[in-house]
């Protein structure tokens, strides 16, 4: 694995219980990784478990005034602060490229084979995927590229995202980035959705590519992390952050599941991001 790349893993109250680390090893990752925690966390359990060279400790108070939480609840979501300073952290550690991976990943899958047919095969060489993602970053000029998530393929081979290799203008979880193309994350929660909507409005391109996917533990199923905020606030408040970010393009709707329904954001991409006009409309 190239030495100018590192995976940064934010963690909150989960020392000794970070499934992503074992998953990275199981799926063939051979590069650098660092766990990132803030000053509200007890650093000693992380040092004892992983070693001081594998833990980056930052003072949240130093970045509070730089970040727009979009609320006054005083809930200082560790993920939001981490995401905003992750570009600085990676650069400080000497990397050109980096990924933000959550701490609860279970597996990685190829969703298309070498013939570009839909499949569900273990991604046994994660290094090769990362190399390809970095090449894509450089050749396309996008600001980040992410893996798809399991929910993107509900319906299996019949799902719309399973029909061919393509992208979506969304970005969640597995952000692969370059340090000189920063992204701003706003909002105590739903910060990833807020980012790809707001940054997209400003002309930045944040993409999910469906060639591969990540599987992780279900939301609100594990102690620590953001589980407490999600359980306390519910999905209405979570989704409304994005309505505040872009009321002209985002509304709330009902997301129907197999066993229950929940409130969720709905993005109208026609109004969310700039369009590229055909060359014939160019004025001389």
Order of alpha helices (4+ residues) and beta strands (2+ residues): beta-alpha-beta-alpha-beta-alpha-beta-beta-beta-alpha-beta-beta-beta-alpha-beta-alpha-beta-beta-alpha
